[in-house]
């Protein structure tokens, strides 16, 4: 066979002209040791802190420790699929999560994978889990109310849009119930809710999702779940994933509410990772930067300035205490970061006062700024009245004879405690709360037997809703209680008092 040199030359020339050199470089390392959700990798010399890496099995990880000869990586998935000698590829990207409207109504893990069996999530964009919190100039004061629908909270420890209000108490005292009520109360409003379950039992998370579905709240809620059976790295990043999802909506000028349930379990997961990575332990074996772990998360909650769209992100972190020990390490840390706390007391809970809010320790550092004018007017003295009642109650238990005025104050105190009780998953509208609290504080329930206060309140609200709908609508739209409205409310209450008969 004879070769034509010219033909060969022309083919080679054409190939050279069409050649486009594309050299793809990847920094690759090797797993030195692996176990308990972490891996030590050799060879990733240019890795950055917080960078996402990918193992040859497809599992993702995040650079956690930068050491002299190796890199410590937390494994975001099953570490059983990874073995010594496996290849690890640096991606050059920060750990991100899909964000957007596609997530609303879904249950996802902290990496954005669907957990509800309704197919994959096709999101329009993604956002890094960790971003810098808005600065001082990017914020505005918290002035808009974030109604929780719980009388005791909205009246005495109000929450505003952009606030961080801690819910703290022992296990099984109704912390999650307060947060879920706040989510349910946003129905029909303009708030997108994110519930982050961190270290909770899968059955508890399922129960919360079912409760939200039953109340129709999943239409505007996203659930980020990292259960107790999930690896510690996923529990650690879950709150940051929730914050990233909320931030996307916040920077679009929308309002969001994020519940972190709970941060004490996230701190335990972070402690586990830090100790495995041989970071020096501090108080209660937590690493020295556990405060920063929570502060950089909660500082992302803000009410943005009008120039940035005026969106907001309200945070309701939950902390579990042991034996009511509020002065333990993690509780004091989070109390110092937040703008107030709602303290739930086991003694009140078991005495049937639910929500079991301890009025003395609970506080909102935003205060009346986060209340409507109407609520501020009727609930102004409620806190002090209840605190005074608790003191007088203790005094009365000694068997001391009380004068008529003091006895009247104690009797009204018992009725106010009954009035502030509220069943779970039944949040009240702001107008109904104003009517109810006004009636209690002005003595309209003084003649009602203590065990019938709840029934009397229910009938009063029904009476106002059915027979004085115009007054109620006016109260909802004006959000205030001026002298004319107050006179009208007094007439309504007098009319109800004459009609109501004790059973």
Beta strands, then each sheet from edge to edge (+ up, - down):
strand 1: 28-35
strand 2: 38-42
strand 3: 51-55
strand 4: 60-66
strand 5: 71-76
strand 6: 87-94
strand 7: 96-99
strand 8: 107-108
strand 9: 125-128
strand 10: 166-169
strand 11: 191-198
strand 12: 221-226
strand 13: 255-261
strand 14: 312-320
strand 15: 340-344
strand 16: 363-364
sheet 1: 1+ 2- 5+ 4- 3+ 6- 1+
sheet 2: 7+ 9-
sheet 3: 8+ 12+ 11+ 13+ 14+ 10+ 15+ 16-
end
